[in-house]
Amino acid sequence: MSSARLANVPFQQEVYLPIHYNGIDIDSGYRADIIVRDEVLLERKAVEQPGRLHEAQLLTYLRISRCRLGLLMNFNALSLAVQGRAL
């Protein structure tokens, strides 16, 4: 994400995502790959074909993080494949 640093775009990597329940943070073990400006969640994959499990993971991370837009990026393709989801 060096281009984001150069553009002074705030982002975080490997963001811990606890589950909040009745005022208690529960360790979920979930970690988002990248969150940009506390608004956009990026999940990076290197799989032959992203499946329903990857989409479900992205939606779960979106709900927990309170980000409104999520992008699932697959780097194991001839060209970069990106799928987007919004809440």
N, C-alpha and C positions, 0 to 999 in steps of 0.2 A: 504494500500500500504506500510505497514511496511517492507516487504521483499525488496521492491525497495529502501527504505531508507537505509536499511542495506547494500545493494549492491552499494550504492552511485549512483543510476540511477536517473538523474534529471527528475522530473515529476511535473505537476501542476494538481490540482483538481478544479472542478467547474470553468472552464475557460470561461470567457466572450468572445463571438464571435460577434463583430460588423460587419455590412455589410459596405464595403468601396465603395462609389459611387462618382465619380468626386471629389476626394480628401476630401470627407466628410465621417465621421463615423456615420452610422445610427444605433441607438439602435434597435437590432433585438429581444432582449429577449432570444437569443440562448445562451446556456451554455453547453460546452462539459464536460462530467463527468471527464475524465482524459486525459491528453496529456503527452506522454512520449517522452523526448528528442526532443521536437518540431517536431516529425516525425510521431508518431503513436497515433491515436485517439481511445480511448476506450469508448464505450457507454454501460453502464450496464442497464439491464432490468430484471424484475421479472414478466414475463407474461407467460400465458399458451403456446402460440405459437407466436414467432415474426412474424410480418406481413410486408406487403409492406410499410405501413406507417413508421415502424421502420427502414426499409432499406432506404427509402427516406430521413428520418431524418439523418441517418448516412452519406449518400452521400452529403446532403446539408452541414452538418458540415465539411466534408472533403474539399469541395470546398471553404468554407469561411475561414477555418483555414489554408489552404495550406498544410495540412498534406498529405502525399502520401498513407498512409495505415490506414485503419479503421477496428476495430473489434467490432462486436455487440455481447455482452456476455449476455446470458440468464441464470439467476440463479434459475428460477422456473422450474427445470427439475430434473430428477433422477440423471443425470450427467450434468456437466457444458456444455452448448451448445455454440459454438462460430462460428460466420459467419464472414468472412473477405471480404473486398472490397479494391481495390486499384485504384488510379487515375493515 
